[in-house]
Amino acid sequence: MHRTQIYLDEEEREALTALARRTGRPVTEIIREAIGFYLSRDKGSDLANALRETHGLWRDHPSADLRQLRSEWETRSQRWS
């Protein structure tokens, strides 16, 4: 774990201190949890962006018979079930 210094305005510091008192948890733990939550949300948005950017990527490809591919995938998945 690495030590990192941050600056909070008075309102943020008071809110964190109050939350720490109410929950019985250290302020540092609350901050780490908030950062973890933010970063995990950001990861999800990367996946969503990738899906949006690749949607329809093969629609004009000459060998893109998606109905055939889906049919093959469904047949294989039924065998594995």
C-alpha positions in Angstrom: 0.0 0.0 0.0 1.3 3.5 -0.9 0.7 6.6 1.1 -1.0 9.4 -0.8 -1.8 12.9 0.4 -5.0 14.6 -0.7 -6.6 18.0 -0.1 -10.2 18.3 1.0 -12.2 21.4 1.5 -13.8 21.9 4.9 -17.2 20.6 3.9 -15.7 17.3 2.5 -13.5 16.8 5.6 -16.5 17.3 8.0 -18.7 15.0 6.0 -16.0 12.3 5.9 -15.4 12.7 9.7 -19.1 12.5 10.4 -19.5 9.4 8.2 -16.5 7.8 9.9 -18.1 8.4 13.3 -21.5 7.0 12.3 -20.0 3.9 10.8 -17.2 3.3 13.2 -14.7 3.1 10.3 -11.6 5.1 9.6 -11.7 7.9 7.1 -8.9 6.3 5.1 -11.0 3.1 4.7 -14.0 5.2 3.5 -11.8 7.0 1.0 -10.2 3.8 -0.3 -13.7 2.2 -0.7 -14.9 5.3 -2.6 -11.9 5.2 -5.0 -12.4 1.5 -5.5 -16.1 2.0 -6.4 -15.2 4.9 -8.8 -12.5 2.8 -10.5 -14.8 -0.3 -10.9 -17.5 1.9 -12.4 -15.0 3.3 -14.9 -14.0 -0.2 -15.9 -17.6 -0.9 -16.8 -17.8 2.1 -18.9 -14.7 1.0 -20.9 -16.5 -2.3 -21.7 -19.7 -0.4 -22.6 -17.7 1.9 -24.9 -15.9 -1.0 -26.5 -19.3 -2.7 -27.2 -20.7 0.5 -28.7 -17.6 1.0 -30.9 -17.7 -2.5 -32.3 -21.4 -2.8 -32.8 -22.1 -3.6 -36.4 -18.4 -3.9 -37.2 -19.0 -6.9 -39.6 -22.3 -5.8 -41.1 -20.7 -5.0 -44.5 -18.2 -7.8 -44.5 -18.8 -10.2 -47.5 -18.5 -13.4 -45.4 -20.6 -12.1 -42.5 -23.6 -14.5 -42.5 -24.5 -13.9 -38.9 -27.6 -16.1 -39.1 -25.4 -19.0 -40.0 -22.9 -18.2 -37.3 -25.6 -17.9 -34.7 -27.2 -21.1 -35.8 -23.8 -22.9 -35.4 -23.2 -21.3 -31.9 -26.7 -22.3 -30.8 -26.2 -25.9 -32.0 -22.8 -26.1 -30.2 -24.1 -24.5 -27.0 -27.0 -27.0 -26.9 -24.6 -29.9 -27.1 -22.5 -28.5 -24.2 -25.6 -27.9 -22.0 
